[in-house]
Amino acid sequence: MKQERVLLLFLILISFISLFFKLGGRSLENRDRILYAEVAREMAQSGDWIVMRHNGEIYLHKPPLFFWFVAIPAHIYGAVTPFIARLPSAVSALLGIVVIFFFGKQIYRSTGAGFLSSLILLSCYEFSWHARAAQTDMLLCFFIVLSLFLFYTSYNTQNERKRLLYFLLFCASAGLAVMVKGPTGFIIPVSIAIAFLVYKKDLKAFCKLPYLFGIIVFASIVLPWPILLCKKLGGFAITLSELQEADIFTRREPLYFYLIEVPKRFFPWSVFLPAAFFYLFSKSRREGGTDKRVCPWHSNKDSYFPLIWFGIMLVILSIPKTKNARYMLPAYPALALMVGGMWDYVLRLKAEGDRLKGKGSSALSLKPSALGLWMNISSIASLIILLIVLVAAPVFFLFKYQYLFPITVCISIIFLCAILLLYYYKRAKLHRWSFAVITAFYIIAQLIHVHALSVEDVHHSPGRELARNVSTYVKEDELQAYNLPVKYTEPLNFYMNRVLPTLKKKEDIHRALTSSKPIYLIMQISDYQSLDENLKAMVKFEKEVFYKDEHLILISNSPF
């Protein structure tokens, strides 16, 4: 237990540093989205926690749980900051890593497997990136992982009271997942649970579940918001019409889309997926022998649970024509468990072989297996890729981020020395140290990447710059937009902490310019040029402003 606590504390510490380092250091425009932060800002500003709005218009693309998690601290603090907007994702990622630690421990009956799986997930590119994104995907990922962990725990618990408790928590977690992103949060964990019971040939356990209690818990979480929403919007029919107008599904991709995207986004651990699959279907692991005596827990059939998890997600998400790479985010914890379990098995097998050799015992039965060959090939391939990155990184940073060039060179030298040590020092434990080198490098690389984006953000935040330029003229006067696309109004609303009224007709411009109070209008320069001369003659102030490389114009009925 002491070793488990030490590993868990170390994991939480390294995860906290990796996930929260400069979490608010860059704006929401810099490779992120303002959309969700803007919806949460308007929620906190208006005090309407039921009907969400974006740029003043009703927004029903997503359920409200993520927006509540942003709007509540924003309401307390007084504003939606990049840190607050990303906080739900970062906290979800941290909690998800802890859940995977205990999940791996349960599946493989090994604390080491849980620890390795968590480090793999932390150093995975896709997971770490979405942990810093002001989007719903990481929160959904956490609740799906949590619900699957609770289901698995419930299934393997002998105590009836605890089994009921874990099942009800499973239903609650699935309900919260639905409140993040809709029916997907229910369909995925339930489908995986059913598939696992089919694999175990134990559908009787499924039939004995206390459905009535589970339905009550699930419904008590999911139903209140849509009921209140219908009431506020004036009925079910009106709410349904609003939902139909929401253009939710837009991206069309081929059937094989995820087969290409997953290996890229699970990097660098996708290199070890062939070895992980070989490990799962290894005859010696399934049937026992010396391997079973060394790692008896790894022969248990529950080690197929992550594979079932990944396979069901791949099938469910591949069927619709609408696809997006981030939809597969909840599948990466399953892959991390697969690869982490395989690493733990190989390391323990190797350690036992070394122990037997040290005692002079015969270790013929622990001779290198086909899995060992797969692992050697994968480890060498990963180190070769890392070697290429270490050589290329300083060159890249020399031209792109010159201020980071010295530290990049130092890091490259350190890891190059580590790789050379692995190659020349014959007594070095190749697998153990290669895992440490790969994990450490990619976690450090993520931190450097985040720092570079934060520094770059100072010079590259076009929406913030647009809002700053407009604010120098508008001050407290009323600002309105004419026929302006959402990509302009969104950053103006967010950074100026207001909701711009949008005019649609030229008659509205005439009414604004003849107002007795100062009115400022912002529009595209092409729309301004299309105005008739009578309207232009009413303009007393005009100023050109920029968003990226696009020209906008700010006009007013009052002289500056």
C-alpha positions as CSV (number, residue, x, y, z in Angstrom):
1,M,0.0,0.0,0.0
2,K,2.8,2.4,0.7
3,Q,4.3,1.9,-2.7
4,E,0.8,2.5,-4.2
5,R,0.5,5.8,-2.3
6,V,3.9,6.9,-3.4
7,L,3.2,6.1,-7.1
8,L,-0.2,7.8,-6.9
9,L,1.2,11.0,-5.3
10,F,4.0,11.1,-7.9
11,L,1.5,10.7,-10.7
12,I,-0.8,13.4,-9.3
13,L,2.2,15.8,-8.9
14,I,3.6,15.3,-12.4
15,S,0.1,15.4,-13.9
16,F,-0.8,18.6,-12.1
17,I,2.4,20.3,-13.3
18,S,1.9,19.0,-16.9
19,L,-1.8,19.9,-17.1
20,F,-1.9,23.3,-15.3
21,F,1.4,24.8,-16.4
22,K,0.4,28.1,-18.0
23,L,-3.1,26.9,-18.4
24,G,-4.3,30.5,-18.9
25,G,-1.2,31.7,-20.6
26,R,-2.7,32.1,-24.1
27,S,-5.9,33.5,-25.4
28,L,-8.8,31.4,-26.5
29,E,-8.1,32.2,-30.1
30,N,-4.7,30.7,-30.2
31,R,-5.4,27.2,-31.5
32,D,-8.6,27.1,-29.4
33,R,-12.2,28.3,-29.6
34,I,-13.9,31.2,-28.0
35,L,-17.4,29.8,-28.7
36,Y,-17.9,27.8,-25.5
37,A,-16.3,30.5,-23.4
38,E,-18.6,33.1,-24.9
39,V,-21.7,31.0,-24.2
40,A,-20.6,30.6,-20.6
41,R,-19.8,34.3,-20.4
42,E,-23.3,35.2,-21.6
43,M,-24.8,32.7,-19.2
44,A,-22.9,34.2,-16.2
45,Q,-23.7,37.8,-17.4
46,S,-27.4,37.2,-17.9
47,G,-28.0,34.9,-14.9
48,D,-30.0,32.6,-17.2
49,W,-28.7,29.1,-16.3
50,I,-31.3,27.3,-18.4
51,V,-31.4,28.9,-21.8
52,M,-27.9,29.2,-23.3
53,R,-27.1,32.0,-25.8
54,H,-24.3,32.7,-28.2
55,N,-24.0,36.3,-29.5
56,G,-27.5,36.8,-28.0
57,E,-29.1,34.0,-30.0
58,I,-30.4,30.8,-28.4
59,Y,-27.8,28.1,-28.4
60,L,-28.8,24.4,-28.2
61,H,-25.9,22.7,-29.8
62,K,-24.8,21.2,-26.5
63,P,-26.3,20.4,-23.0
64,P,-25.3,22.9,-20.3
65,L,-23.1,21.0,-17.9
66,F,-19.7,22.2,-19.3
67,F,-21.0,25.8,-19.5
68,W,-22.2,25.6,-15.9
69,F,-18.7,24.5,-14.9
70,V,-17.2,27.5,-16.6
71,A,-19.9,30.0,-15.7
72,I,-20.1,29.3,-12.0
73,P,-16.4,30.2,-11.3
74,A,-16.7,33.1,-13.8
75,H,-19.7,34.4,-11.9
76,I,-17.7,34.3,-8.7
77,Y,-14.6,35.8,-10.2
78,G,-16.5,38.4,-12.4
79,A,-15.2,37.3,-15.8
80,V,-14.5,34.4,-18.1
81,T,-10.7,34.1,-18.4
82,P,-8.8,31.6,-20.5
83,F,-7.8,29.9,-17.3
84,I,-11.4,29.5,-16.1
85,A,-12.6,28.5,-19.6
86,R,-10.0,25.7,-19.6
87,L,-10.3,24.7,-16.0
88,P,-13.1,22.0,-16.4
89,S,-11.0,20.2,-19.1
90,A,-7.8,20.3,-17.0
91,V,-9.5,19.1,-13.9
92,S,-11.3,16.3,-15.9
93,A,-8.0,15.2,-17.4
94,L,-6.3,15.1,-13.9
95,L,-9.2,13.1,-12.4
96,G,-9.3,10.8,-15.5
97,I,-5.6,10.0,-15.1
98,V,-6.3,9.0,-11.5
99,V,-9.2,6.8,-12.5
100,I,-7.0,5.1,-15.1
101,F,-4.5,4.4,-12.3
102,F,-7.1,2.5,-10.3
103,F,-8.7,1.0,-13.5
104,G,-5.4,-0.5,-14.6
105,K,-4.7,-1.8,-11.1
106,Q,-8.1,-3.6,-11.1
107,I,-7.9,-5.1,-14.6
108,Y,-4.4,-6.4,-14.4
109,R,-4.3,-6.9,-10.6
110,S,-1.1,-4.7,-10.6
111,T,-0.4,-1.2,-9.3
112,G,2.4,-1.0,-11.9
113,A,0.0,-1.5,-14.8
114,G,-2.2,1.3,-13.5
115,F,0.8,3.6,-13.0
116,L,2.3,2.9,-16.5
117,S,-1.1,3.3,-18.2
118,S,-1.6,6.7,-16.5
119,L,1.8,8.0,-17.6
120,I,1.1,6.7,-21.2
121,L,-2.2,8.6,-21.2
122,L,-0.6,11.8,-19.8
123,S,2.2,11.8,-22.4
124,C,-0.3,11.1,-25.3
125,Y,-0.4,14.1,-27.7
126,E,-4.2,14.1,-28.2
127,F,-5.1,13.7,-24.6
128,S,-2.7,16.4,-23.3
129,W,-3.9,18.8,-26.0
130,H,-7.6,18.4,-25.2
131,A,-6.8,18.7,-21.5
132,R,-6.0,22.4,-22.3
133,A,-8.9,23.1,-24.6
134,A,-11.9,25.1,-23.6
135,Q,-14.2,22.5,-25.2
136,T,-16.6,19.8,-24.0
137,D,-14.6,16.7,-25.1
138,M,-12.4,16.2,-22.1
139,L,-15.2,16.5,-19.7
140,L,-17.2,13.9,-21.7
141,C,-14.1,11.7,-21.8
142,F,-13.8,11.8,-18.0
143,F,-17.4,10.8,-17.3
144,I,-17.3,8.0,-19.9
145,V,-14.1,6.7,-18.3
146,L,-15.5,7.1,-14.8
147,S,-18.8,5.3,-15.8
148,L,-16.9,2.3,-17.2
149,F,-14.7,2.1,-14.1
150,L,-17.8,2.1,-11.9
151,F,-19.5,-0.6,-14.0
152,Y,-16.4,-2.8,-14.0
153,T,-16.0,-2.3,-10.2
154,S,-19.7,-3.1,-9.7
155,Y,-19.4,-6.3,-11.8
156,N,-16.4,-7.5,-9.8
157,T,-17.7,-6.6,-6.4
158,Q,-19.1,-9.5,-4.3
159,N,-20.8,-7.4,-1.7
160,E,-24.4,-6.7,-2.8
161,R,-24.7,-3.3,-1.2
162,K,-21.4,-2.1,-2.7
163,R,-22.4,-3.6,-6.1
164,L,-25.7,-1.6,-6.0
165,L,-23.9,1.6,-5.0
166,Y,-21.3,1.3,-7.8
167,F,-24.1,0.6,-10.3
168,L,-26.1,3.6,-9.2
169,L,-22.9,5.7,-9.5
170,F,-22.4,4.3,-13.0
171,C,-25.9,5.5,-13.9
172,A,-25.2,8.9,-12.4
173,S,-21.9,9.2,-14.3
174,A,-23.6,8.2,-17.6
175,G,-26.3,10.8,-16.9
176,L,-23.6,13.5,-16.3
177,A,-22.0,12.4,-19.6
178,V,-25.3,13.0,-21.4
179,M,-25.5,16.4,-19.8
180,V,-22.1,17.2,-21.4
181,K,-22.7,16.1,-25.0
182,G,-26.1,14.4,-25.3
183,P,-27.0,10.8,-26.0
184,T,-23.5,9.8,-26.9
185,G,-22.6,9.9,-23.2
186,F,-25.1,7.1,-22.5
187,I,-24.8,5.1,-25.7
188,I,-21.0,4.5,-25.5
189,P,-20.6,3.3,-21.9
190,V,-23.8,1.1,-22.0
191,S,-22.8,-0.5,-25.3
192,I,-19.3,-1.3,-24.0
193,A,-20.8,-2.7,-20.8
194,I,-23.2,-5.0,-22.7
195,A,-20.4,-6.1,-25.1
196,F,-18.2,-7.0,-22.2
197,L,-20.9,-9.1,-20.5
198,V,-21.6,-10.8,-23.9
199,Y,-17.8,-11.6,-24.1
200,K,-17.9,-12.9,-20.5
201,K,-21.0,-15.0,-21.4
202,D,-22.6,-13.5,-18.3
203,L,-25.8,-11.7,-19.5
204,K,-27.5,-13.0,-16.4
205,A,-25.6,-10.4,-14.5
206,F,-27.0,-7.8,-16.9
207,C,-30.5,-9.1,-16.3
208,K,-30.2,-8.9,-12.6
209,L,-29.2,-5.3,-12.5
210,P,-31.5,-3.0,-10.4
211,Y,-32.8,-1.1,-13.4
212,L,-35.5,0.8,-11.7
213,F,-33.1,2.4,-9.2
214,G,-30.7,3.1,-12.0
215,I,-33.4,4.7,-14.2
216,I,-34.5,6.9,-11.3
217,V,-30.9,8.2,-10.7
218,F,-30.2,8.7,-14.5
219,A,-33.5,10.5,-15.1
220,S,-33.1,12.7,-12.0
221,I,-29.8,14.0,-13.6
222,V,-30.9,14.2,-17.2
223,L,-34.5,15.3,-17.2
224,P,-34.7,18.5,-15.1
225,W,-32.8,20.7,-17.6
226,P,-34.9,19.9,-20.7
227,I,-38.1,20.2,-18.7
228,L,-37.1,23.7,-17.5
229,L,-35.9,24.6,-21.0
230,C,-39.2,23.7,-22.6
231,K,-41.0,25.7,-19.9
232,K,-38.9,28.8,-20.5
233,L,-39.0,28.6,-24.3
234,G,-42.8,28.2,-24.3
235,G,-43.3,24.5,-24.9
236,F,-41.9,21.3,-26.4
237,A,-42.8,22.3,-30.0
238,I,-40.9,25.6,-29.9
239,T,-37.9,23.9,-28.2
240,L,-37.9,21.2,-31.0
241,S,-38.0,23.8,-33.7
242,E,-35.0,25.6,-32.1
243,L,-33.1,22.2,-32.0
244,Q,-33.9,21.6,-35.7
245,E,-32.4,25.0,-36.6
246,A,-29.1,24.2,-34.8
247,D,-26.6,23.0,-37.4
248,I,-24.9,20.4,-35.2
249,F,-23.6,17.8,-37.6
250,T,-21.5,19.2,-40.4
251,R,-18.2,17.3,-40.9
252,R,-18.4,14.3,-43.4
253,E,-15.6,11.8,-43.5
254,P,-15.0,8.3,-45.0
255,L,-15.6,5.1,-43.1
256,Y,-11.9,4.5,-42.5
257,F,-11.3,8.0,-41.1
258,Y,-10.5,6.9,-37.5
259,L,-8.2,4.1,-38.5
260,I,-5.9,6.8,-39.9
261,E,-6.5,9.5,-37.2
262,V,-6.1,7.3,-34.1
263,P,-2.5,6.2,-34.7
264,K,-1.5,9.8,-35.4
265,R,-3.1,11.1,-32.3
266,F,-2.1,8.4,-29.9
267,F,1.6,9.2,-30.7
268,P,4.2,8.3,-29.5
269,W,2.5,5.2,-28.0
270,S,0.9,4.1,-31.2
271,V,4.2,2.5,-32.1
272,F,3.6,0.0,-29.4
273,L,0.0,-0.9,-30.4
274,P,1.1,-4.0,-32.5
275,A,3.0,-5.3,-29.5
276,A,-0.1,-4.6,-27.3
277,F,-2.4,-6.5,-29.6
278,F,0.1,-9.4,-29.8
279,Y,0.3,-9.4,-26.0
280,L,-3.5,-9.6,-25.6
281,F,-3.8,-12.6,-28.0
282,S,-0.6,-14.3,-26.8
283,K,-1.2,-18.0,-26.3
284,S,1.3,-18.3,-23.5
285,R,-0.3,-15.5,-21.6
286,R,-3.8,-17.1,-22.0
287,E,-2.8,-20.6,-21.2
288,G,-0.2,-20.0,-18.4
289,G,3.2,-21.6,-18.2
290,T,6.1,-19.8,-16.6
291,D,4.6,-16.5,-17.6
292,K,1.5,-17.2,-15.6
293,R,3.5,-18.1,-12.5
294,V,5.4,-14.9,-12.8
295,C,2.4,-12.6,-13.6
296,P,-0.7,-14.7,-12.7
297,W,-2.9,-11.6,-12.7
298,H,-2.2,-11.0,-16.4
299,S,-3.8,-14.3,-17.4
300,N,-7.2,-13.0,-16.3
301,K,-9.7,-12.6,-19.2
302,D,-10.7,-9.1,-18.0
303,S,-7.6,-7.8,-19.7
304,Y,-9.7,-7.8,-22.9
305,F,-11.9,-5.1,-21.5
306,P,-9.9,-2.2,-22.9
307,L,-9.9,-3.9,-26.4
308,I,-13.7,-4.2,-26.2
309,W,-13.9,-0.6,-25.1
310,F,-11.8,0.6,-28.0
311,G,-13.5,-1.7,-30.6
312,I,-17.1,-0.7,-29.6
313,M,-16.2,3.0,-29.8
314,L,-14.5,2.6,-33.2
315,V,-17.6,0.8,-34.6
316,I,-20.2,3.2,-33.1
317,L,-18.3,6.4,-34.2
318,S,-17.4,5.0,-37.7
319,I,-21.0,4.3,-38.7
320,P,-22.3,7.9,-39.0
321,K,-21.0,10.0,-41.9
322,T,-20.3,12.8,-39.6
323,K,-16.9,12.3,-38.0
324,N,-14.3,14.4,-36.1
325,A,-11.0,13.2,-34.7
326,R,-11.7,14.5,-31.2
327,Y,-14.8,12.3,-31.0
328,M,-12.5,9.4,-30.4
329,L,-10.9,11.0,-27.3
330,P,-12.6,8.6,-24.8
331,A,-10.9,5.7,-26.7
332,Y,-7.4,6.8,-25.9
333,P,-7.6,5.7,-22.2
334,A,-8.5,2.2,-23.4
335,L,-5.4,2.2,-25.7
336,A,-3.4,3.5,-22.7
337,L,-4.6,0.6,-20.6
338,M,-3.8,-1.9,-23.3
339,V,-0.2,-0.6,-23.8
340,G,0.3,-0.1,-20.1
341,G,-0.7,-3.6,-19.3
342,M,1.6,-5.0,-21.9
343,W,4.5,-2.9,-20.5
344,D,3.9,-4.0,-17.0
345,Y,3.8,-7.7,-18.1
346,V,7.1,-7.4,-20.0
347,L,8.9,-5.5,-17.2
348,R,7.8,-8.0,-14.6
349,L,8.7,-10.9,-16.7
350,K,12.2,-9.4,-17.4
351,A,12.7,-8.6,-13.7
352,E,11.8,-12.2,-12.7
353,G,14.2,-13.6,-15.3
354,D,17.0,-11.4,-14.0
355,R,16.2,-12.6,-10.4
356,L,16.4,-16.2,-11.4
357,K,19.6,-15.7,-13.3
358,G,21.1,-13.9,-10.2
359,K,20.3,-17.0,-8.1
360,G,21.8,-19.3,-10.7
361,S,18.5,-20.9,-11.5
362,S,17.6,-22.1,-14.9
363,A,15.8,-19.4,-16.8
364,L,15.3,-21.3,-20.0
365,S,11.5,-20.9,-19.7
366,L,11.9,-17.2,-19.6
367,K,13.8,-17.0,-22.8
368,P,12.9,-14.1,-25.2
369,S,9.5,-14.7,-26.7
370,A,7.7,-13.4,-29.8
371,L,6.3,-10.7,-27.6
372,G,9.8,-9.8,-26.5
373,L,10.8,-9.5,-30.1
374,W,7.8,-7.2,-30.8
375,M,8.7,-5.1,-27.8
376,N,12.3,-4.8,-28.9
377,I,11.3,-3.7,-32.4
378,S,8.8,-1.2,-31.0
379,S,11.2,0.2,-28.4
380,I,14.0,0.6,-31.0
381,A,11.6,2.2,-33.5
382,S,10.4,4.7,-30.8
383,L,13.9,5.6,-29.9
384,I,14.9,6.1,-33.5
385,I,11.9,8.4,-34.0
386,L,12.9,10.2,-30.8
387,L,16.5,10.5,-32.1
388,I,15.2,12.1,-35.3
389,V,13.1,14.5,-33.2
390,L,16.0,15.4,-31.0
391,V,18.2,16.3,-34.0
392,A,15.4,18.2,-35.9
393,A,13.9,20.1,-32.9
394,P,16.8,22.6,-32.4
395,V,16.8,23.4,-36.1
396,F,13.0,24.0,-36.0
397,F,13.2,26.2,-32.8
398,L,16.2,28.1,-34.3
399,F,13.9,29.5,-37.0
400,K,10.5,29.4,-35.3
401,Y,11.2,30.2,-31.6
402,Q,14.7,31.5,-31.3
403,Y,14.4,32.3,-27.6
404,L,13.8,28.6,-26.9
405,F,16.8,27.5,-28.9
406,P,19.3,27.2,-26.0
407,I,17.0,25.2,-23.8
408,T,16.0,22.9,-26.7
409,V,19.7,22.2,-27.4
410,C,20.3,21.3,-23.8
411,I,17.3,19.0,-23.6
412,S,18.3,17.4,-26.9
413,I,21.8,16.7,-25.6
414,I,20.5,15.2,-22.3
415,F,18.1,12.8,-24.1
416,L,20.7,12.0,-26.8
417,C,23.0,10.9,-24.0
418,A,20.3,8.8,-22.5
419,I,19.6,7.0,-25.8
420,L,23.4,6.4,-26.3
421,L,23.5,5.0,-22.8
422,L,20.7,2.6,-23.6
423,Y,22.6,1.5,-26.7
424,Y,26.1,1.1,-25.3
425,Y,25.5,0.2,-21.6
426,K,24.7,-3.5,-22.0
427,R,23.5,-3.9,-18.4
428,A,20.9,-1.1,-18.8
429,K,17.4,-2.4,-18.7
430,L,16.3,-1.5,-22.2
431,H,12.5,-1.6,-21.7
432,R,12.4,0.1,-18.3
433,W,14.7,3.0,-19.3
434,S,13.3,3.4,-22.8
435,F,9.8,3.8,-21.3
436,A,11.2,6.4,-18.9
437,V,13.1,8.3,-21.6
438,I,10.1,8.3,-24.0
439,T,7.6,9.4,-21.3
440,A,9.9,12.1,-19.9
441,F,10.7,13.6,-23.3
442,Y,7.1,13.9,-24.5
443,I,5.9,15.4,-21.3
444,I,8.7,18.0,-21.4
445,A,8.0,18.6,-25.1
446,Q,4.4,19.4,-24.2
447,L,5.5,21.9,-21.6
448,I,7.8,23.6,-24.1
449,H,5.0,23.7,-26.7
450,V,2.6,25.3,-24.2
451,H,5.3,27.9,-23.2
452,A,5.9,28.7,-26.9
453,L,2.2,29.2,-27.6
454,S,1.9,31.4,-24.6
455,V,4.8,33.7,-25.7
456,E,3.5,33.7,-29.3
457,D,0.0,34.7,-28.0
458,V,1.4,38.1,-26.9
459,H,2.0,38.9,-30.5
460,H,-0.8,37.0,-32.1
461,S,-4.4,37.4,-30.8
462,P,-6.3,39.1,-33.6
463,G,-9.7,39.1,-31.8
464,R,-8.2,40.7,-28.7
465,E,-6.4,43.3,-30.8
466,L,-9.6,44.1,-32.7
467,A,-11.5,44.5,-29.4
468,R,-8.8,46.7,-28.0
469,N,-8.7,49.0,-31.1
470,V,-12.5,49.3,-31.1
471,S,-12.6,50.0,-27.4
472,T,-10.3,53.0,-27.8
473,Y,-13.1,54.8,-29.7
474,V,-16.3,53.3,-28.4
475,K,-15.6,53.5,-24.7
476,E,-19.0,53.4,-22.9
477,D,-21.1,54.4,-25.9
478,E,-23.3,51.8,-27.6
479,L,-21.7,49.6,-30.2
480,Q,-23.7,47.8,-32.9
481,A,-22.8,45.6,-35.8
482,Y,-24.2,45.6,-39.3
483,N,-24.4,42.3,-41.2
484,L,-21.3,41.1,-39.4
485,P,-20.4,37.4,-39.5
486,V,-20.0,35.6,-36.1
487,K,-16.2,35.3,-36.5
488,Y,-16.1,39.0,-35.9
489,T,-18.9,39.5,-33.3
490,E,-17.7,36.6,-31.2
491,P,-14.3,38.0,-30.1
492,L,-15.8,41.5,-29.8
493,N,-18.5,40.2,-27.5
494,F,-16.0,38.1,-25.5
495,Y,-13.2,40.7,-25.0
496,M,-15.5,43.7,-24.6
497,N,-17.9,41.8,-22.2
498,R,-21.1,42.7,-24.1
499,V,-23.5,41.4,-26.6
500,L,-23.5,43.4,-29.8
501,P,-26.9,44.1,-31.4
502,T,-26.7,43.0,-35.1
503,L,-28.5,45.1,-37.7
504,K,-29.7,43.3,-40.8
505,K,-31.3,46.1,-42.9
506,K,-30.0,49.4,-44.3
507,E,-33.1,51.1,-42.7
508,D,-31.7,50.1,-39.3
509,I,-28.5,52.0,-40.2
510,H,-30.5,55.1,-40.9
511,R,-32.3,54.8,-37.6
512,A,-29.1,54.3,-35.7
513,L,-27.3,57.3,-37.4
514,T,-30.3,59.6,-36.7
515,S,-30.4,58.6,-33.0
516,S,-30.0,61.4,-30.4
517,K,-27.4,59.4,-28.5
518,P,-23.9,58.4,-29.8
519,I,-24.0,55.2,-31.8
520,Y,-21.1,53.3,-33.3
521,L,-21.5,50.8,-36.1
522,I,-18.9,48.2,-37.1
523,M,-19.2,46.5,-40.5
524,Q,-17.2,45.0,-43.3
525,I,-15.7,47.5,-45.6
526,S,-17.5,46.0,-48.6
527,D,-20.9,46.6,-46.9
528,Y,-19.9,50.2,-46.1
529,Q,-19.0,50.8,-49.8
530,S,-22.4,49.5,-50.8
531,L,-24.2,52.1,-48.7
532,D,-25.9,55.0,-50.7
533,E,-24.4,58.4,-50.5
534,N,-27.2,59.8,-48.3
535,L,-26.3,57.3,-45.5
536,K,-22.6,58.0,-45.9
537,A,-23.2,61.7,-45.6
538,M,-24.7,61.1,-42.2
539,V,-21.5,59.5,-40.9
540,K,-19.5,61.9,-38.7
541,F,-16.7,59.6,-37.8
542,E,-15.1,56.6,-39.5
543,K,-12.1,54.5,-38.7
544,E,-10.6,51.5,-40.3
545,V,-9.9,48.5,-38.0
546,F,-8.4,45.1,-38.7
547,Y,-9.1,41.5,-37.9
548,K,-6.2,39.3,-39.1
549,D,-5.7,40.5,-42.7
550,E,-9.4,41.6,-43.1
551,H,-10.6,45.2,-43.1
552,L,-13.5,46.4,-41.1
553,I,-14.8,49.9,-40.6
554,L,-16.1,51.7,-37.5
555,I,-18.5,54.5,-38.1
556,S,-20.5,56.8,-35.8
557,N,-23.1,59.5,-35.8
558,S,-20.9,61.5,-33.4
559,P,-17.5,63.1,-34.1
560,F,-14.6,61.6,-32.3
